[in-house]
Amino acid sequence: MRNEKDKYIEELEDMVMEQMSEGLIAPLCVKLKNNEKLFKFISDREFAPAVGRPNKNCDKIKERIALQLKAYKDIIERFSKFERLPISDTVQQAIFEKATILKDYAIKYGYNEEALALLRVLKNEKLVGELSVASVGKDILAVITNYGKRTILENGDGFKGNVDQIIVDVVGGRYGKDTKDALPIKKMESTYANTTVQKGDVVFKIDGSYQWKSDGGRV
């Protein structure tokens, strides 16, 4: 039977999670949902949805993305504070559900560092309890693909180092032994190397080449 102290702690947990949800998470989700009115992917902050063309809404999009990334940082930092506390199963469930929603948006828009941080939350038993057994291998590959897309869209190769770090972290067990076992190094490297971006009938490859889709371009 619960004592008064247990009830008090539960009420405090509920209050903190409610404040996070209503004050930070819900507003961010609304803004993320409305992103498509302006852009589809983080690379659009400088380039229009056609490779190499400047984006007319560049400044507006960059500001919007910067504010969203700051909100992500604030939320992730608050999640991390729970790691030092003996939180209830209810709070663990709430963290898992909210982190999953935010992770999906982060992957969709190419907020890769934020997506990876949330995947680490989802694999942290201290934060989500038994739910940490959930597989994140598919999400890791999606983030790697995102870095490939940014390499193509932003005409650079500066993201290969980010992919190499992901591989090091996976092999080092930072995303759990199950993820390490599910993602061989070659599979992660191949995912990056085989990334393509299709614009109209043209398929752009990560090595800088391109071909018409009718010629068998991979999409």
C-alpha positions in Angstrom: 0.0 0.0 0.0 1.3 3.4 -1.0 2.3 5.8 1.9 2.0 9.5 1.8 5.6 10.0 0.7 5.0 7.8 -2.4 1.9 9.8 -3.2 3.7 13.0 -2.9 6.5 11.8 -5.1 4.1 10.7 -7.8 2.3 14.0 -7.7 5.7 15.8 -8.2 6.5 13.5 -11.1 3.2 14.1 -12.7 3.6 17.9 -12.3 7.1 17.9 -13.8 6.1 15.8 -16.8 3.0 17.9 -17.4 5.1 21.1 -17.4 7.6 19.6 -19.8 4.8 18.3 -22.1 2.7 21.5 -22.2 5.5 24.0 -21.9 8.2 22.5 -24.2 7.3 19.2 -26.0 3.8 20.0 -27.3 4.7 23.5 -28.7 7.8 22.0 -30.4 5.7 19.3 -32.0 3.3 21.8 -33.4 6.1 23.8 -34.9 7.7 20.6 -36.3 4.4 19.6 -37.8 4.1 22.9 -39.6 7.7 22.8 -41.0 6.6 21.4 -44.3 5.0 24.7 -45.2 8.5 26.1 -45.5 10.9 23.2 -45.9 11.3 19.4 -46.1 14.8 18.8 -44.8 17.5 20.7 -42.9 19.5 21.3 -46.1 16.7 23.6 -47.3 17.9 26.3 -44.9 20.4 27.2 -47.5 19.4 25.4 -50.6 16.1 25.1 -52.3 14.6 21.7 -53.0 16.6 21.6 -56.2 20.3 20.8 -55.9 22.5 23.9 -55.8 19.7 26.6 -56.0 19.8 29.2 -53.3 16.7 29.2 -51.1 14.7 32.5 -51.2 13.4 31.8 -47.6 16.9 31.0 -46.3 17.0 33.4 -43.4 13.5 32.6 -42.2 14.2 28.9 -42.4 17.6 29.1 -40.7 16.0 31.0 -37.8 13.2 28.5 -37.5 15.5 25.6 -37.5 17.8 27.2 -34.9 14.9 27.7 -32.5 13.8 24.2 -32.9 17.3 22.8 -32.3 17.5 24.9 -29.1 14.2 23.4 -28.0 15.4 19.9 -28.7 18.5 20.6 -26.6 16.5 21.9 -23.7 14.2 18.9 -23.7 17.0 16.4 -24.0 18.9 18.1 -21.1 15.7 17.8 -19.0 15.4 14.1 -19.8 19.0 13.5 -18.8 18.3 14.9 -15.3 15.9 12.1 -14.6 18.9 9.7 -14.9 20.0 10.6 -11.4 16.5 10.0 -9.9 14.6 6.8 -8.9 11.7 7.6 -11.3 8.5 5.5 -11.5 7.5 3.2 -14.4 4.9 5.9 -15.4 7.6 8.5 -15.9 9.8 6.0 -17.8 6.8 5.3 -20.1 6.2 9.0 -20.6 9.9 9.7 -21.4 9.9 6.8 -23.9 6.8 7.9 -25.7 7.8 11.6 -25.9 11.3 10.8 -26.9 10.0 8.5 -29.7 7.8 11.2 -31.1 10.6 13.8 -31.1 13.1 11.3 -32.5 10.8 10.6 -35.5 10.5 14.3 -36.3 14.3 14.8 -35.9 15.0 12.0 -38.4 12.4 13.3 -40.8 13.9 16.8 -40.9 17.6 15.7 -40.7 18.2 17.0 -37.2 20.7 14.2 -36.8 22.6 15.1 -33.6 19.3 15.5 -31.9 18.0 12.2 -33.2 21.0 10.4 -32.0 20.7 12.0 -28.5 17.1 10.8 -28.3 18.1 7.3 -29.5 20.5 7.2 -26.5 17.6 8.2 -24.3 15.6 5.4 -25.7 18.4 2.9 -25.0 19.0 4.2 -21.4 17.5 1.8 -18.9 17.7 4.4 -16.2 15.4 6.6 -18.2 13.0 4.2 -19.9 13.4 1.0 -17.9 12.5 -2.2 -19.7 11.5 -0.2 -22.7 15.2 0.2 -23.5 15.1 -3.2 -25.3 13.4 -1.5 -28.2 15.4 -1.8 -31.4 17.0 1.4 -32.8 19.0 -0.2 -35.7 16.6 1.1 -38.4 16.8 4.6 -36.9 20.6 4.6 -36.9 20.6 3.7 -40.6 18.1 6.5 -41.2 20.4 9.0 -39.6 23.3 7.7 -41.6 21.2 8.1 -44.8 20.4 11.7 -43.7 24.1 12.5 -43.5 24.4 11.1 -47.0 21.6 13.3 -48.2 23.2 16.4 -46.6 26.5 15.5 -48.3 24.7 15.5 -51.7 22.4 18.5 -51.1 25.0 20.7 -49.6 27.7 19.8 -52.1 30.3 18.7 -49.5 31.9 15.7 -47.8 32.1 17.1 -44.3 29.6 14.6 -42.9 31.7 11.5 -43.4 33.3 12.2 -40.0 29.8 12.2 -38.4 29.1 8.8 -39.9 32.4 7.4 -38.8 31.6 8.6 -35.2 28.2 6.8 -35.3 30.0 3.6 -36.4 32.5 4.0 -33.5 29.7 4.5 -31.0 27.6 1.6 -32.3 30.6 -0.7 -32.2 31.5 0.6 -28.7 28.0 -0.3 -27.5 26.7 3.2 -26.9 23.4 2.2 -28.4 23.3 -1.2 -26.8 24.7 -4.7 -27.6 21.6 -5.5 -29.6 22.3 -2.6 -32.0 26.0 -3.5 -32.2 25.0 -7.1 -33.2 22.4 -5.9 -35.7 24.5 -3.4 -37.5 27.8 -4.6 -39.0 30.3 -2.0 -39.9 30.0 -2.8 -43.6 26.2 -2.3 -43.5 26.6 1.2 -42.0 29.3 2.2 -44.4 27.3 0.8 -47.3 24.2 2.8 -46.2 26.1 6.0 -46.4 28.0 5.2 -49.7 24.7 4.2 -51.5 22.7 7.2 -50.5 21.0 9.0 -53.4 18.7 12.0 -53.8 16.2 12.2 -56.6 15.2 15.6 -58.0 12.7 15.3 -60.8 14.0 12.7 -63.2 17.6 13.0 -62.0 19.2 10.8 -59.4 22.2 12.4 -57.6 24.8 10.1 -56.0 27.1 10.7 -53.1 30.2 10.5 -55.2 29.1 13.6 -57.1 27.8 11.7 -60.2 24.2 11.6 -61.4 22.0 9.8 -63.9 18.5 9.9 -65.3 16.0 7.7 -63.4 15.1 6.1 -66.7 18.7 4.8 -66.9 18.2 2.8 -63.8 19.1 5.4 -61.2 18.6 4.2 -57.6 15.9 6.1 -55.7 
